[in-house]
Amino acid sequence: MRRSTIRAWYLVHKWSSIVPTVFLLMLCVTGLPLIFHDEIEALEGVDYETALPGAPSAESGVPLDTMLETALAERPGEVPLFMAFSQESPLLTVTTGPTPDAASEDMTLLFFDRATGESLGPAPGGGVMDFLLQLHTDMFLGQPGMWFLGVMGALFVVALISGTVLYAPFMRRLRFGTLRMDRSRRVGRLDQHNLGGIVILAWALVVGGTGVINAFADPLTDAWREGELAAMTTEHGGAEPVAPADYGSLDAAMAEAHAVLPGRNPQFIAFPGGGWSTARHYAVFFQGDRPLTEHLLTPALIDAESGALVDARAMPALNQALMMSKPLHFGDYGGLPLKALWALLTLATIWVLWTGVLLWWRRSPGEIERRVAEIHGGAEGQLA
């Protein structure tokens, strides 16, 4: 590369690394325990998802009609609004209210074990993992915080690419993996930084790239979900209303829906009369029943009286591609071996980030031009 090209790539690498470093370190530090969130929450006993043994409530358990009767018996005089399912445990929740269009402050959330049919009482506290997840996701700033971290992730990807472009000319006269610890501390640290960056490159690109996708894909998916459901409810909204006393069997409705939509489990059911459904239909969001497809959503309308599937809409191809990237970010779909690998690579990333900070902090005046001149001239000098 020409001297001006090397200098340009160096400046890109420098600033795309410096600007997001603090936030990247935060994401790595908070992401490390989140890799093992299931195991940690099981030890804390603060999450029904990890504390309840049995098959996921989205797949099997006590009949849904029985679960609904149990919930309404706890809240006499109220009507069902939502029923939500877990893809990991027997946890099942039922939301009730005084009327089908009840305001959120008038709703009551009930927790049940679908494996046994027993009521679980109020939700346990989320503990430290909920705090770490919120910090990792949006820094408690909501959607703006998520977008900001998405931009920081994009800069991280740029830093990885620019660092790779610079690595070849800087190391062309050295064997791969050379650590010149017999030279100055700065040169040794630089070799560690470069080697660590190359080792984690592929993984960091996947995790960083999918993190950026997650930051911007969720709003797109939420907009699609609400828009698609709105279109469906508008199209079928003129049907004759069904009173809660005339609701048909949930189990029969789900059985018919599963026959038409195989390979999917329910995420939640919105009962008739609310903002998520029509006056006559259950609005059900189905999701894939495998770790790699669980983020693919299919909204469906089911006649609340007859149990017949009226309409279903698949996600657009773009949304499907975006949502399929989610499992690649978390590394929680391959058991403990994959989680351990994710943790080791996260620690390596922290080391690369930290050595980069030290190299920048302890730089000497005029070092940029000197290093560019050395590299352009073919010497073994390294760009700091």
N, C-alpha and C positions, 0 to 999 in steps of 0.2 A: 504494500500500500504506500501511497505517497505520504509525505510528511504532513500535509494539511488534512488528509483523510484520517490518519492516525490520531491527530490532535482532536478532530471533530468527534471521532468515536470515543476518545477518552473523556471529553467533556460531557457527552451524552451519558456515559457510564457513571461518571462522577456525580452528576446532579440527579439522575434517576435513582441513584443509590442513597445519596445523602438525604434527600427530601423525605422519603417514606420510612427511613430506617427505624425511627422511634416507634412508629405504628406497626411495622413489621415485627419488631421484637415483641411488642405487646401481643400481636396475633399469635406468634409462636409460643410465647409463655402461657397464654390462656388456652391455646389450642392443644397443648401437650396433655393436660389433664382431661380435656374434653374428648380426646381419643379413647380414654378409658371411662367415659361417663357412666356406662352401664354398671361396670364393676364398682366404681366409687359410690354411686347412689345405692347399690345393693348393700354395701357396707354401712352406709349412713342410715339406711332404712327410711329414706325421705321420699321415695317415689313408688307409687303403685305399679308403675310399669316394670320395675325390677323386683318388686317384693311379692308379686302374685305368681304362683306356679300354675301352669296349665296352658292350653292352646290359646292363641290370640282370639280376642272377642270378635274380630272381623271374619274369622273362619268358622268357628263352632262354639258350642256351649248351650246353656239353657235357652229354650226358644225365646225369640224376641218378643212375642206376644206376652209371655210370662214375665219377662223383664219389664215390659211397659206397665203391666198390671201392678207389679211390685212398686214401681216408681210412683204411679198415680195413687196408690194406697198410702204412700208417705205424704202426699200433697193432695188431700181430698178437696174437690171443688176446682182443681186446676186442670189444664189441658197440656198435652205434650207439645213441645216446640222443636226440640232437636234430640237426636240420638247419635252419639259419636262412638267410634270404635277404635281399638288399638290394634296395630299390626304386629305387636311384640308380646302382649300379655293379655290375660282375660279381662282387663279393665274395660268397662263400658260406662259411659256417662249419659244421663238423661236430663235435659233441661225442660223445666215446666214453667207455666205462667198462668195468670188468671184468665187470659184470653189469647186466641191464636196470634194476635198482633201486639202482644205485650211489649212494653219498652224494656230495654236491657236491665234497668234498675229494678224491675219487677220480676225478673227471672230468677229461678232457683236451680242450681247445678247439683245433681245427685250422682254419687259414685257407686258402682256396683262391680261385683266379681261375677262375670258371666259363667265361669266354670262351676260355681256353687249357687249362684242366684242370690247371694247375700249382699246386703247393703254395707258399704264401707264407711259411711259417715263423711265428714268434711275432708277436703283434700289436705294432705300433709304439706308442710312447708317445703319449698324447693331446695333449700340449703345453698351451699356455696356454688354448686354446679350451675344453678340458674343464673347467679350473678356473673359467673365466668362466661356463660353462653351469651348473655345480653351484652357484656363488654366486648366479646369477640365479634358479635354480629353487627352491632350498630353503636357501641359506646354509650348506650342509653340516650341516644339522640334520635331514635326512630329512623324513618326512611332517609333523611339527609345524612345521618351518620353512616348508614349502609352504603349510600352512594359515595361518600367521602372515602370509606375504606376500599370501595371498588376502584376508585382512582388510584389510591396508594398501591393496590394490587397490580394495576396496569403498569405503574412505574416500575414495580418489582420485575415484571416480565420484560420490560425494556432493559432494565439493568442486567438481567440474565443474558439476553440476546447480545447486548453490546459487550458484556464481559467475555462472551464466547468469541465474538469477532476479534477482540483484542488478544485473546489467549494465544492464538496460533502464532502471530508474528513475534510476540514477546517470549515465547518458549521454543522457538524453532531450532535453537542451538542447544537445547537441553533435552534430556530424555524425559518422557512423560513420568510424572510423579516425583521428579527430583525435588528434594528439600535441602537447600543449601544452608544447613544449620551452622556450618563452620564460618559463614560470613557474618555480617552484622545482624543484630536482632531484627532490624527492619526487613532485611532481605529474607530472612527465614520466615518471618511472619507473612510477608507477601507471598512466598511460595505456598505456605499453608492455606492462605486465603484463595489463591488461584486453584490449587488442587481440590480444596473442599468445594469450591464453586462448580468445578467440572464434574465431580463425583455426584453431586446432588442435582445436576442440571436438569435431567429429564424429569425427575420427580418434582422438582421445584416448579418447572414449567407447567406440569399437570395441575398441581395444587394451587399455584398462583393463578393460572388461567381459569380454572374452575371456580376459584374464589371470586374472581371478577365477574364471571358469568352469573354466579349465585347472587351477587349484589344487584345486578341489573335484570336478571331473569324473573325474580319473584314479583316485582311490580308488573311486568308484562303478563305473567301468568295470572295474577290477581285481576288485572284488567280484562283478560280474555275470559276468565271464569265468570266474572260478574256480567260481562257483555253477552256471553253465550247463554247464560242462564236467563238474563233479561229477555233475549230474543225468544227463547223457548217459552217462557212464561207469558210473553205477549202473544205469541202464536196460539197458545192453548188456554189463555186466560179467560176466554168467554164461556168455558164449560160450567155446568151447574155445580154450585158449591156442595161440599160434603161436610156434614156436621161431625164433630168428634165422636159422637155416639154411633155413627154409621161407618167409622173407619173399618176397613177389612183387615185381614190377617197380614201382618208384616212379614211373617215367615213365608206365606204363599207368594207375596209380592217379590221378595228377595229370590225365591226359588225360580220364578219366571224370569226375573232379570238376569240371574246367573246363567240360565239356559241360553239367553240371547247374547250375553256378554261374558263368555268364558275367560278364565285367567285374570279375573278382577275381583277385588274385595271392596266392601263398602268403607268409605272414609267417614261420612256422616249422612244422616237423614234429616231433612227439613220438612216438618209436617205442614199440612195445608193451612193457608190463611196468613202466613208470615211473609216477610219481605223476600225470603229465599225461595218461595214456592207460589203456586196458584191456590185458589180457593178449593181446588178439587184434587190436586196431585201431591204425592210425596216427591220432593226433589232430592235425589240421591247422587252423591259424588262417589264414583268408584275409582279405585286406583289399582295399579298392577300388583300382582301377588308375589312378585319376586323382588329381591333387593335392587336389581338394576332397572326395574320397571315401576317401582312403587310410587315414583313421582309423576307418572303419566296419569292424568285425570280424565275421566269420562263422566260428564254430567248426564243425568237421565231423569225423565219424568215418568212416574208410575201412578196410575189411577188409584186413589186411596180407597175406593169402594170395591172395585173389581180386582185390583192387583195386577192389571195388565200394563206392560211397558208401552208407553205412548211415544216417547222420543228419546234419543240419545245422540250425543255429539262427541266426536273424537277430537283430540287436541290437534291443531295445525302442526305440520311437520317442523316448523321452526321452533315452536314451543316444546315439542317432543325432544328435539335435539338439545335444547337448552336444559331441560329438566333431567335428561339422561346423564348429564355431566355431574349432577349432585353427588352420587355415591363415590365418584372418583376423588372428590375433595376430602371427604370425611374418613375414608379407609376403614369403615366399620361394618363391612359386609363380608369379610373373610376370616372372622374369628380372631383369636388372640395373636396368632403368628403375624397376620397382616397389621394388626394394631401395633405390635412391637416394632415392626419394620417402619411404620409411619412415625413412631416415637423416636427411633434412632435417627431417622432422616430429619426430623424436626430439630433434634439436638444439634445435628451437623449444620443445619441452617442457622441456628442461633450462633454457632461458632463462626461461620462465615460472615454473618452480619457484624459480630463483635470485632473480628479482626479487621474488617473494613472500616469500622469506626476508629479503631486505633491507628490504622494507616493514615487516615485523613487527619486525625487530631494531631499526630506527631509529624506532619509533613514539614519539609524545609522550604524556605523561599526559593523561587525559581526552579523548583523540581520538575514541574510539568515540561517546560521547554527542554530541560536537560535530558529528561527521559525520552522525550520524543526524538531528540537528536540522536541519542544512543541507539534507539530501535531502528530509526530510519537508516542509520549508518551500518546496521548489521551486527552491533555488539550484543553482548548478553544482558545488557542492562534491562532492568524491569521498570515498567511504568507504575508509579505508586499512586 
